[in-house]
Amino acid sequence: MNQKYNISDILDAVNEINNSKPFKKIKDPTVQKSKEILNKDIPPSTLKLIEEAEKNIKN
């Protein structure tokens, strides 16, 4: 781990990283579904409180 690098080696490595292709993000539908919150999953009393709070914020 005691290797010494000169500045040109470091700059070449940085340029190589910057010029490499970006990684593609994989869209997993199961992950996206888990993040979605459906109104049917929220109790009605909680929905009512949220709606009242939103009305108070708008006023």
Secondary structure, DSSP 8 states (H G I E B T S, - for coil): ------HHHHHHHHHHHHHS--------HHHHHHH---GGGS-HHHHHHHHHHHHHHH-
